């Protein structure tokens, strides 16, 4: 017969005493070390939502087409656990592709006065596609727009902003794009762009926006709140923006979530 001595998880001492039972009938022990003064059970909490691997699955499923209730049913956890775990990742969201910005050589940063000469002589320029994508929160009347820009050559997402379809929101995106030194913008016929972009570095062309339109398809496929012809939607702006922000930050910006 093998005898295994019980030890406190904190101080590793064996000076323990029984300390009643939990609500589920498990034996509870108390450590007699007054420095810790804690109780514990030999079997840890069995609720799946407290396990690290389950928390990782919550994030992965949320960013791969699963809704909050889908995750709750599949992992046998409450919807509150799913929502709370997602809220913990709010600080991970970034609106600018920092890695892409760092890769730009300081010498390639173009001064505003010199942009026209670069375009006229056909020298290398920074080109970007900008477009907006519609969704809604709560009901279809509460529209929410994703404004984002991608590199025209590589298709890499540079920055994004979520808000209404107004000039003020576009100006927020335009401010985030300034450090990239973009010399040519490709957009659709929305008048907001023509009001705030210089004519000599702005071109209206749906043919030049194929990469960003393809990016829209990826977002609508991977994020359940953006899928059309379904009853899936977010009830709060916070959760709607959080899920989109986490997806772009992880899969487009390479941020560790």
PAKOL-364685 format. One record per residue (C-alpha): residue number from 1; x, y, z; residue in one letter. Coordinates in steps of 0.5 Angstrom, whole numbers, plus 2048, in hexadecimal, padded with zeros to 3 digits. Last residue first. Layout:
<sites>
<site><n>NUM</n><c1>X</c1><c2>Y</c2><c3>Z</c3><res>A</res></site>
...
</sites>
This chain:
<sites>
<site><n>257</n><c1>7F8</c1><c2>84C</c2><c3>7C7</c3><res>X</res></site>
<site><n>256</n><c1>7FF</c1><c2>84C</c2><c3>7C4</c3><res>X</res></site>
<site><n>255</n><c1>7FE</c1><c2>852</c2><c3>7BF</c3><res>X</res></site>
<site><n>254</n><c1>800</c1><c2>850</c2><c3>7B7</c3><res>X</res></site>
<site><n>253</n><c1>7FD</c1><c2>856</c2><c3>7B4</c3><res>X</res></site>
<site><n>252</n><c1>7F8</c1><c2>852</c2><c3>7B0</c3><res>X</res></site>
<site><n>251</n><c1>7F6</c1><c2>84C</c2><c3>7B3</c3><res>X</res></site>
<site><n>250</n><c1>7F7</c1><c2>84E</c2><c3>7BA</c3><res>X</res></site>
<site><n>249</n><c1>7F5</c1><c2>856</c2><c3>7BA</c3><res>X</res></site>
<site><n>248</n><c1>7F0</c1><c2>855</c2><c3>7B5</c3><res>X</res></site>
<site><n>247</n><c1>7EC</c1><c2>84F</c2><c3>7B9</c3><res>X</res></site>
<site><n>246</n><c1>7ED</c1><c2>853</c2><c3>7BF</c3><res>X</res></site>
<site><n>245</n><c1>7EA</c1><c2>859</c2><c3>7BC</c3><res>X</res></site>
<site><n>244</n><c1>7E4</c1><c2>856</c2><c3>7B9</c3><res>X</res></site>
<site><n>243</n><c1>7E2</c1><c2>852</c2><c3>7C0</c3><res>X</res></site>
<site><n>242</n><c1>7E3</c1><c2>859</c2><c3>7C4</c3><res>X</res></site>
<site><n>241</n><c1>7DF</c1><c2>85D</c2><c3>7BF</c3><res>X</res></site>
<site><n>240</n><c1>7D9</c1><c2>859</c2><c3>7C0</c3><res>X</res></site>
<site><n>239</n><c1>7DA</c1><c2>857</c2><c3>7C7</c3><res>X</res></site>
<site><n>238</n><c1>7DA</c1><c2>85F</c2><c3>7C9</c3><res>X</res></site>
<site><n>237</n><c1>7D5</c1><c2>861</c2><c3>7C4</c3><res>X</res></site>
<site><n>236</n><c1>7D0</c1><c2>85C</c2><c3>7C8</c3><res>X</res></site>
<site><n>235</n><c1>7CB</c1><c2>857</c2><c3>7C6</c3><res>X</res></site>
<site><n>234</n><c1>7CF</c1><c2>854</c2><c3>7C1</c3><res>X</res></site>
<site><n>233</n><c1>7CC</c1><c2>851</c2><c3>7BB</c3><res>X</res></site>
<site><n>232</n><c1>7CB</c1><c2>84A</c2><c3>7B8</c3><res>X</res></site>
<site><n>231</n><c1>7C4</c1><c2>849</c2><c3>7B5</c3><res>X</res></site>
<site><n>230</n><c1>7C7</c1><c2>847</c2><c3>7AE</c3><res>X</res></site>
<site><n>229</n><c1>7C6</c1><c2>84A</c2><c3>7A7</c3><res>X</res></site>
<site><n>228</n><c1>7CD</c1><c2>84D</c2><c3>7A7</c3><res>X</res></site>
<site><n>227</n><c1>7D3</c1><c2>84B</c2><c3>7AC</c3><res>X</res></site>
<site><n>226</n><c1>7D6</c1><c2>851</c2><c3>7B0</c3><res>X</res></site>
<site><n>225</n><c1>7D4</c1><c2>84F</c2><c3>7B7</c3><res>X</res></site>
<site><n>224</n><c1>7D7</c1><c2>848</c2><c3>7B5</c3><res>X</res></site>
<site><n>223</n><c1>7DE</c1><c2>84A</c2><c3>7B3</c3><res>X</res></site>
<site><n>222</n><c1>7E2</c1><c2>845</c2><c3>7AF</c3><res>X</res></site>
<site><n>221</n><c1>7DE</c1><c2>846</c2><c3>7A8</c3><res>X</res></site>
<site><n>220</n><c1>7DC</c1><c2>84D</c2><c3>7A9</c3><res>X</res></site>
<site><n>219</n><c1>7E3</c1><c2>84F</c2><c3>7AA</c3><res>X</res></site>
<site><n>218</n><c1>7E6</c1><c2>84B</c2><c3>7A5</c3><res>X</res></site>
<site><n>217</n><c1>7E1</c1><c2>84E</c2><c3>7A0</c3><res>X</res></site>
<site><n>216</n><c1>7E3</c1><c2>855</c2><c3>7A2</c3><res>X</res></site>
<site><n>215</n><c1>7EA</c1><c2>853</c2><c3>7A0</c3><res>X</res></site>
<site><n>214</n><c1>7E8</c1><c2>851</c2><c3>799</c3><res>X</res></site>
<site><n>213</n><c1>7E5</c1><c2>858</c2><c3>798</c3><res>X</res></site>
<site><n>212</n><c1>7EC</c1><c2>85B</c2><c3>79B</c3><res>X</res></site>
<site><n>211</n><c1>7F0</c1><c2>857</c2><c3>796</c3><res>X</res></site>
<site><n>210</n><c1>7EB</c1><c2>859</c2><c3>790</c3><res>X</res></site>
<site><n>209</n><c1>7EB</c1><c2>860</c2><c3>791</c3><res>X</res></site>
<site><n>208</n><c1>7EF</c1><c2>863</c2><c3>78B</c3><res>X</res></site>
<site><n>207</n><c1>7E9</c1><c2>860</c2><c3>787</c3><res>X</res></site>
<site><n>206</n><c1>7E4</c1><c2>864</c2><c3>78B</c3><res>X</res></site>
<site><n>205</n><c1>7E8</c1><c2>86B</c2><c3>789</c3><res>X</res></site>
<site><n>204</n><c1>7E8</c1><c2>872</c2><c3>78C</c3><res>X</res></site>
<site><n>203</n><c1>7EF</c1><c2>874</c2><c3>78C</c3><res>X</res></site>
<site><n>202</n><c1>7F2</c1><c2>879</c2><c3>791</c3><res>X</res></site>
<site><n>201</n><c1>7F9</c1><c2>87B</c2><c3>791</c3><res>X</res></site>
<site><n>200</n><c1>7F8</c1><c2>882</c2><c3>78D</c3><res>X</res></site>
<site><n>199</n><c1>7F1</c1><c2>883</c2><c3>78F</c3><res>X</res></site>
<site><n>198</n><c1>7F3</c1><c2>884</c2><c3>796</c3><res>X</res></site>
<site><n>197</n><c1>7EF</c1><c2>880</c2><c3>79B</c3><res>X</res></site>
<site><n>196</n><c1>7EA</c1><c2>883</c2><c3>7A0</c3><res>X</res></site>
<site><n>195</n><c1>7E4</c1><c2>885</c2><c3>79C</c3><res>X</res></site>
<site><n>194</n><c1>7E5</c1><c2>87F</c2><c3>797</c3><res>X</res></site>
<site><n>193</n><c1>7E5</c1><c2>87A</c2><c3>79C</c3><res>X</res></site>
<site><n>192</n><c1>7DF</c1><c2>87C</c2><c3>79F</c3><res>X</res></site>
<site><n>191</n><c1>7DB</c1><c2>87C</c2><c3>798</c3><res>X</res></site>
<site><n>190</n><c1>7DB</c1><c2>875</c2><c3>798</c3><res>X</res></site>
<site><n>189</n><c1>7DD</c1><c2>873</c2><c3>791</c3><res>X</res></site>
<site><n>188</n><c1>7E1</c1><c2>86D</c2><c3>793</c3><res>X</res></site>
<site><n>187</n><c1>7E8</c1><c2>86E</c2><c3>795</c3><res>X</res></site>
<site><n>186</n><c1>7F0</c1><c2>86D</c2><c3>793</c3><res>X</res></site>
<site><n>185</n><c1>7F5</c1><c2>871</c2><c3>796</c3><res>X</res></site>
<site><n>184</n><c1>7FB</c1><c2>873</c2><c3>794</c3><res>X</res></site>
<site><n>183</n><c1>801</c1><c2>876</c2><c3>797</c3><res>X</res></site>
<site><n>182</n><c1>801</c1><c2>873</c2><c3>79E</c3><res>X</res></site>
<site><n>181</n><c1>806</c1><c2>875</c2><c3>7A3</c3><res>X</res></site>
<site><n>180</n><c1>805</c1><c2>86F</c2><c3>7A8</c3><res>X</res></site>
<site><n>179</n><c1>805</c1><c2>874</c2><c3>7AE</c3><res>X</res></site>
<site><n>178</n><c1>7FF</c1><c2>878</c2><c3>7AB</c3><res>X</res></site>
<site><n>177</n><c1>7FB</c1><c2>871</c2><c3>7AB</c3><res>X</res></site>
<site><n>176</n><c1>7F8</c1><c2>872</c2><c3>7B2</c3><res>X</res></site>
<site><n>175</n><c1>7F6</c1><c2>879</c2><c3>7B1</c3><res>X</res></site>
<site><n>174</n><c1>7F2</c1><c2>877</c2><c3>7AB</c3><res>X</res></site>
<site><n>173</n><c1>7EE</c1><c2>872</c2><c3>7AF</c3><res>X</res></site>
<site><n>172</n><c1>7EC</c1><c2>877</c2><c3>7B4</c3><res>X</res></site>
<site><n>171</n><c1>7EA</c1><c2>87C</c2><c3>7AE</c3><res>X</res></site>
<site><n>170</n><c1>7E6</c1><c2>876</c2><c3>7AC</c3><res>X</res></site>
<site><n>169</n><c1>7E2</c1><c2>876</c2><c3>7B2</c3><res>X</res></site>
<site><n>168</n><c1>7E1</c1><c2>87E</c2><c3>7B2</c3><res>X</res></site>
<site><n>167</n><c1>7DF</c1><c2>87D</c2><c3>7AB</c3><res>X</res></site>
<site><n>166</n><c1>7D9</c1><c2>879</c2><c3>7AD</c3><res>X</res></site>
<site><n>165</n><c1>7D7</c1><c2>872</c2><c3>7AB</c3><res>X</res></site>
<site><n>164</n><c1>7D6</c1><c2>870</c2><c3>7B3</c3><res>X</res></site>
<site><n>163</n><c1>7DC</c1><c2>86D</c2><c3>7B7</c3><res>X</res></site>
<site><n>162</n><c1>7E1</c1><c2>868</c2><c3>7B7</c3><res>X</res></site>
<site><n>161</n><c1>7E8</c1><c2>869</c2><c3>7B5</c3><res>X</res></site>
<site><n>160</n><c1>7EE</c1><c2>865</c2><c3>7B1</c3><res>X</res></site>
<site><n>159</n><c1>7F5</c1><c2>866</c2><c3>7AF</c3><res>X</res></site>
<site><n>158</n><c1>7FA</c1><c2>863</c2><c3>7AA</c3><res>X</res></site>
<site><n>157</n><c1>7F7</c1><c2>85C</c2><c3>7A8</c3><res>X</res></site>
<site><n>156</n><c1>7FC</c1><c2>858</c2><c3>7A4</c3><res>X</res></site>
<site><n>155</n><c1>7F9</c1><c2>857</c2><c3>79C</c3><res>X</res></site>
<site><n>154</n><c1>801</c1><c2>857</c2><c3>79A</c3><res>X</res></site>
<site><n>153</n><c1>801</c1><c2>85C</c2><c3>794</c3><res>X</res></site>
<site><n>152</n><c1>7FA</c1><c2>861</c2><c3>796</c3><res>X</res></site>
<site><n>151</n><c1>7FC</c1><c2>861</c2><c3>79E</c3><res>X</res></site>
<site><n>150</n><c1>7F6</c1><c2>861</c2><c3>7A1</c3><res>X</res></site>
<site><n>149</n><c1>7F1</c1><c2>866</c2><c3>7A4</c3><res>X</res></site>
<site><n>148</n><c1>7EB</c1><c2>865</c2><c3>7A9</c3><res>X</res></site>
<site><n>147</n><c1>7E5</c1><c2>868</c2><c3>7AB</c3><res>X</res></site>
<site><n>146</n><c1>7E0</c1><c2>863</c2><c3>7AE</c3><res>X</res></site>
<site><n>145</n><c1>7D9</c1><c2>866</c2><c3>7AF</c3><res>X</res></site>
<site><n>144</n><c1>7D3</c1><c2>865</c2><c3>7B4</c3><res>X</res></site>
<site><n>143</n><c1>7CC</c1><c2>866</c2><c3>7B2</c3><res>X</res></site>
<site><n>142</n><c1>7C7</c1><c2>866</c2><c3>7B8</c3><res>X</res></site>
<site><n>141</n><c1>7C1</c1><c2>866</c2><c3>7B3</c3><res>X</res></site>
<site><n>140</n><c1>7C2</c1><c2>85E</c2><c3>7B2</c3><res>X</res></site>
<site><n>139</n><c1>7C1</c1><c2>85D</c2><c3>7B9</c3><res>X</res></site>
<site><n>138</n><c1>7C5</c1><c2>85B</c2><c3>7BF</c3><res>X</res></site>
<site><n>137</n><c1>7CC</c1><c2>85D</c2><c3>7BC</c3><res>X</res></site>
<site><n>136</n><c1>7CD</c1><c2>85E</c2><c3>7B5</c3><res>X</res></site>
<site><n>135</n><c1>7D2</c1><c2>85C</c2><c3>7AF</c3><res>X</res></site>
<site><n>134</n><c1>7D4</c1><c2>860</c2><c3>7A9</c3><res>X</res></site>
<site><n>133</n><c1>7DB</c1><c2>860</c2><c3>7A6</c3><res>X</res></site>
<site><n>132</n><c1>7DF</c1><c2>866</c2><c3>7A4</c3><res>X</res></site>
<site><n>131</n><c1>7E5</c1><c2>867</c2><c3>79F</c3><res>X</res></site>
<site><n>130</n><c1>7EC</c1><c2>869</c2><c3>79E</c3><res>X</res></site>
<site><n>129</n><c1>7F1</c1><c2>867</c2><c3>79A</c3><res>X</res></site>
<site><n>128</n><c1>7F8</c1><c2>869</c2><c3>79B</c3><res>X</res></site>
<site><n>127</n><c1>7FE</c1><c2>86B</c2><c3>796</c3><res>X</res></site>
<site><n>126</n><c1>805</c1><c2>86D</c2><c3>799</c3><res>X</res></site>
<site><n>125</n><c1>809</c1><c2>86F</c2><c3>793</c3><res>X</res></site>
<site><n>124</n><c1>80F</c1><c2>86D</c2><c3>78F</c3><res>X</res></site>
<site><n>123</n><c1>811</c1><c2>872</c2><c3>789</c3><res>X</res></site>
<site><n>122</n><c1>80C</c1><c2>873</c2><c3>783</c3><res>X</res></site>
<site><n>121</n><c1>80F</c1><c2>87A</c2><c3>782</c3><res>X</res></site>
<site><n>120</n><c1>809</c1><c2>87D</c2><c3>783</c3><res>X</res></site>
<site><n>119</n><c1>807</c1><c2>879</c2><c3>789</c3><res>X</res></site>
<site><n>118</n><c1>80D</c1><c2>87B</c2><c3>78C</c3><res>X</res></site>
<site><n>117</n><c1>80D</c1><c2>882</c2><c3>78A</c3><res>X</res></site>
<site><n>116</n><c1>806</c1><c2>883</c2><c3>78D</c3><res>X</res></site>
<site><n>115</n><c1>808</c1><c2>880</c2><c3>794</c3><res>X</res></site>
<site><n>114</n><c1>80E</c1><c2>885</c2><c3>795</c3><res>X</res></site>
<site><n>113</n><c1>80A</c1><c2>88A</c2><c3>799</c3><res>X</res></site>
<site><n>112</n><c1>807</c1><c2>885</c2><c3>79E</c3><res>X</res></site>
<site><n>111</n><c1>80E</c1><c2>882</c2><c3>7A0</c3><res>X</res></site>
<site><n>110</n><c1>80E</c1><c2>87B</c2><c3>79F</c3><res>X</res></site>
<site><n>109</n><c1>811</c1><c2>876</c2><c3>7A4</c3><res>X</res></site>
<site><n>108</n><c1>815</c1><c2>871</c2><c3>7A0</c3><res>X</res></site>
<site><n>107</n><c1>81C</c1><c2>873</c2><c3>7A3</c3><res>X</res></site>
<site><n>106</n><c1>819</c1><c2>871</c2><c3>7AA</c3><res>X</res></site>
<site><n>105</n><c1>818</c1><c2>86A</c2><c3>7A7</c3><res>X</res></site>
<site><n>104</n><c1>811</c1><c2>867</c2><c3>7A8</c3><res>X</res></site>
<site><n>103</n><c1>812</c1><c2>860</c2><c3>7AC</c3><res>X</res></site>
<site><n>102</n><c1>810</c1><c2>864</c2><c3>7B3</c3><res>X</res></site>
<site><n>101</n><c1>809</c1><c2>866</c2><c3>7B0</c3><res>X</res></site>
<site><n>100</n><c1>808</c1><c2>85F</c2><c3>7AD</c3><res>X</res></site>
<site><n>99</n><c1>809</c1><c2>85C</c2><c3>7B4</c3><res>X</res></site>
<site><n>98</n><c1>805</c1><c2>861</c2><c3>7B7</c3><res>X</res></site>
<site><n>97</n><c1>7FF</c1><c2>860</c2><c3>7B3</c3><res>X</res></site>
<site><n>96</n><c1>7FA</c1><c2>865</c2><c3>7B6</c3><res>X</res></site>
<site><n>95</n><c1>7F4</c1><c2>865</c2><c3>7BA</c3><res>X</res></site>
<site><n>94</n><c1>7F6</c1><c2>860</c2><c3>7BF</c3><res>X</res></site>
<site><n>93</n><c1>7F2</c1><c2>85B</c2><c3>7C4</c3><res>X</res></site>
<site><n>92</n><c1>7F6</c1><c2>858</c2><c3>7C9</c3><res>X</res></site>
<site><n>91</n><c1>7F3</c1><c2>85C</c2><c3>7CF</c3><res>X</res></site>
<site><n>90</n><c1>7EC</c1><c2>859</c2><c3>7CE</c3><res>X</res></site>
<site><n>89</n><c1>7EE</c1><c2>852</c2><c3>7CF</c3><res>X</res></site>
<site><n>88</n><c1>7EB</c1><c2>852</c2><c3>7D6</c3><res>X</res></site>
<site><n>87</n><c1>7E4</c1><c2>853</c2><c3>7D3</c3><res>X</res></site>
<site><n>86</n><c1>7E5</c1><c2>84D</c2><c3>7CF</c3><res>X</res></site>
<site><n>85</n><c1>7E5</c1><c2>849</c2><c3>7D5</c3><res>X</res></site>
<site><n>84</n><c1>7DF</c1><c2>84C</c2><c3>7D8</c3><res>X</res></site>
<site><n>83</n><c1>7DB</c1><c2>84B</c2><c3>7D2</c3><res>X</res></site>
<site><n>82</n><c1>7DC</c1><c2>844</c2><c3>7D2</c3><res>X</res></site>
<site><n>81</n><c1>7DC</c1><c2>843</c2><c3>7D9</c3><res>X</res></site>
<site><n>80</n><c1>7D5</c1><c2>847</c2><c3>7D9</c3><res>X</res></site>
<site><n>79</n><c1>7D3</c1><c2>842</c2><c3>7D4</c3><res>X</res></site>
<site><n>78</n><c1>7D3</c1><c2>83C</c2><c3>7D8</c3><res>X</res></site>
<site><n>77</n><c1>7D8</c1><c2>836</c2><c3>7D7</c3><res>X</res></site>
<site><n>76</n><c1>7D7</c1><c2>82F</c2><c3>7D4</c3><res>X</res></site>
<site><n>75</n><c1>7DC</c1><c2>830</c2><c3>7CE</c3><res>X</res></site>
<site><n>74</n><c1>7D7</c1><c2>82F</c2><c3>7C8</c3><res>X</res></site>
<site><n>73</n><c1>7D1</c1><c2>832</c2><c3>7CB</c3><res>X</res></site>
<site><n>72</n><c1>7D5</c1><c2>839</c2><c3>7CE</c3><res>X</res></site>
<site><n>71</n><c1>7D9</c1><c2>83A</c2><c3>7C8</c3><res>X</res></site>
<site><n>70</n><c1>7D3</c1><c2>839</c2><c3>7C3</c3><res>X</res></site>
<site><n>69</n><c1>7CF</c1><c2>83E</c2><c3>7C8</c3><res>X</res></site>
<site><n>68</n><c1>7D5</c1><c2>843</c2><c3>7C7</c3><res>X</res></site>
<site><n>67</n><c1>7D5</c1><c2>843</c2><c3>7C0</c3><res>X</res></site>
<site><n>66</n><c1>7DA</c1><c2>83E</c2><c3>7BC</c3><res>X</res></site>
<site><n>65</n><c1>7DD</c1><c2>841</c2><c3>7B5</c3><res>X</res></site>
<site><n>64</n><c1>7E4</c1><c2>840</c2><c3>7B6</c3><res>X</res></site>
<site><n>63</n><c1>7E6</c1><c2>846</c2><c3>7BB</c3><res>X</res></site>
<site><n>62</n><c1>7E2</c1><c2>844</c2><c3>7C0</c3><res>X</res></site>
<site><n>61</n><c1>7E4</c1><c2>83C</c2><c3>7C0</c3><res>X</res></site>
<site><n>60</n><c1>7EB</c1><c2>83E</c2><c3>7C1</c3><res>X</res></site>
<site><n>59</n><c1>7EA</c1><c2>843</c2><c3>7C7</c3><res>X</res></site>
<site><n>58</n><c1>7E5</c1><c2>83E</c2><c3>7CA</c3><res>X</res></site>
<site><n>57</n><c1>7EA</c1><c2>838</c2><c3>7C9</c3><res>X</res></site>
<site><n>56</n><c1>7F0</c1><c2>83C</c2><c3>7CD</c3><res>X</res></site>
<site><n>55</n><c1>7EB</c1><c2>83C</c2><c3>7D3</c3><res>X</res></site>
<site><n>54</n><c1>7EA</c1><c2>835</c2><c3>7D2</c3><res>X</res></site>
<site><n>53</n><c1>7F1</c1><c2>833</c2><c3>7D2</c3><res>X</res></site>
<site><n>52</n><c1>7F2</c1><c2>837</c2><c3>7D8</c3><res>X</res></site>
<site><n>51</n><c1>7ED</c1><c2>834</c2><c3>7DC</c3><res>X</res></site>
<site><n>50</n><c1>7E8</c1><c2>838</c2><c3>7E0</c3><res>X</res></site>
<site><n>49</n><c1>7E2</c1><c2>838</c2><c3>7DB</c3><res>X</res></site>
<site><n>48</n><c1>7E2</c1><c2>830</c2><c3>7DC</c3><res>X</res></site>
<site><n>47</n><c1>7DF</c1><c2>830</c2><c3>7E3</c3><res>X</res></site>
<site><n>46</n><c1>7E3</c1><c2>82B</c2><c3>7E7</c3><res>X</res></site>
<site><n>45</n><c1>7E6</c1><c2>82F</c2><c3>7EC</c3><res>X</res></site>
<site><n>44</n><c1>7EC</c1><c2>82B</c2><c3>7EF</c3><res>X</res></site>
<site><n>43</n><c1>7EC</c1><c2>824</c2><c3>7F2</c3><res>X</res></site>
<site><n>42</n><c1>7F0</c1><c2>824</c2><c3>7F8</c3><res>X</res></site>
<site><n>41</n><c1>7EC</c1><c2>829</c2><c3>7FB</c3><res>X</res></site>
<site><n>40</n><c1>7EF</c1><c2>830</c2><c3>7FE</c3><res>X</res></site>
<site><n>39</n><c1>7EF</c1><c2>834</c2><c3>804</c3><res>X</res></site>
<site><n>38</n><c1>7F3</c1><c2>83A</c2><c3>806</c3><res>X</res></site>
<site><n>37</n><c1>7F7</c1><c2>83D</c2><c3>80C</c3><res>X</res></site>
<site><n>36</n><c1>7FD</c1><c2>83F</c2><c3>808</c3><res>X</res></site>
<site><n>35</n><c1>802</c1><c2>842</c2><c3>80D</c3><res>X</res></site>
<site><n>34</n><c1>7FE</c1><c2>83E</c2><c3>813</c3><res>X</res></site>
<site><n>33</n><c1>801</c1><c2>838</c2><c3>810</c3><res>X</res></site>
<site><n>32</n><c1>7FB</c1><c2>833</c2><c3>813</c3><res>X</res></site>
<site><n>31</n><c1>7F9</c1><c2>831</c2><c3>80C</c3><res>X</res></site>
<site><n>30</n><c1>7F1</c1><c2>830</c2><c3>80B</c3><res>X</res></site>
<site><n>29</n><c1>7EE</c1><c2>82A</c2><c3>807</c3><res>X</res></site>
<site><n>28</n><c1>7E8</c1><c2>829</c2><c3>804</c3><res>X</res></site>
<site><n>27</n><c1>7E5</c1><c2>823</c2><c3>802</c3><res>X</res></site>
<site><n>26</n><c1>7E0</c1><c2>823</c2><c3>7FC</c3><res>X</res></site>
<site><n>25</n><c1>7D8</c1><c2>823</c2><c3>7FD</c3><res>X</res></site>
<site><n>24</n><c1>7D6</c1><c2>828</c2><c3>7F7</c3><res>X</res></site>
<site><n>23</n><c1>7D5</c1><c2>82D</c2><c3>7FC</c3><res>X</res></site>
<site><n>22</n><c1>7DC</c1><c2>82C</c2><c3>7FF</c3><res>X</res></site>
<site><n>21</n><c1>7DE</c1><c2>828</c2><c3>805</c3><res>X</res></site>
<site><n>20</n><c1>7E0</c1><c2>829</c2><c3>80C</c3><res>X</res></site>
<site><n>19</n><c1>7E7</c1><c2>82C</c2><c3>80E</c3><res>X</res></site>
<site><n>18</n><c1>7EC</c1><c2>825</c2><c3>80F</c3><res>X</res></site>
<site><n>17</n><c1>7F2</c1><c2>827</c2><c3>811</c3><res>X</res></site>
<site><n>16</n><c1>7F9</c1><c2>828</c2><c3>80E</c3><res>X</res></site>
<site><n>15</n><c1>800</c1><c2>828</c2><c3>811</c3><res>X</res></site>
<site><n>14</n><c1>803</c1><c2>825</c2><c3>80B</c3><res>X</res></site>
<site><n>13</n><c1>807</c1><c2>82C</c2><c3>808</c3><res>X</res></site>
<site><n>12</n><c1>808</c1><c2>82D</c2><c3>801</c3><res>X</res></site>
<site><n>11</n><c1>807</c1><c2>835</c2><c3>802</c3><res>X</res></site>
<site><n>10</n><c1>802</c1><c2>836</c2><c3>7FD</c3><res>X</res></site>
<site><n>9</n><c1>7FF</c1><c2>830</c2><c3>7FA</c3><res>X</res></site>
<site><n>8</n><c1>7FF</c1><c2>82D</c2><c3>801</c3><res>X</res></site>
<site><n>7</n><c1>801</c1><c2>826</c2><c3>802</c3><res>X</res></site>
<site><n>6</n><c1>7FD</c1><c2>81F</c2><c3>803</c3><res>X</res></site>
<site><n>5</n><c1>802</c1><c2>81A</c2><c3>804</c3><res>X</res></site>
<site><n>4</n><c1>802</c1><c2>814</c2><c3>7FF</c3><res>X</res></site>
<site><n>3</n><c1>801</c1><c2>80D</c2><c3>802</c3><res>X</res></site>
<site><n>2</n><c1>803</c1><c2>807</c2><c3>7FE</c3><res>X</res></site>
<site><n>1</n><c1>800</c1><c2>800</c2><c3>800</c3><res>X</res></site>
</sites>
